[in-house]
């Protein structure tokens, strides 16, 4: 018998059974778990008989499957990404600061105009008295 072995990273125990079932389709059999260091995660050791029927075709299909799997794209919502912090810093904080600035400017202009209008009314009253 001519066996080949392969070690695959599965990450967690939850994903182990799913990965083993998947690899059985390509002729692999589960041998054992491998733990690599403190943060290396869980790896599984698989074994396949090279002399089995259609082994070359199964290997080619497995390679095609793995290359297609690498092409899968994953969407991450904006709330789950570190860019959210940058977006807040770049867009929201300046927007809030601008709104506060414009609000204060509007208030200052209104106070100024009220003061000027009061002085204009006093000037008109003095002009009416002189007539």
ABEGO torsion letter per residue (X at the ends): XBBBBBBBBAGBAAAAAAAAAAAAAAGBBBABBBBBEAAAEBBBBBBBBAABBGAAAAAAAAAAAAAAAAABBBBBBAAABAAAAAAAAAAAAAAAAAAAAAAAAAAAAAAAAAAAAAAAAAAAAAAAAAX
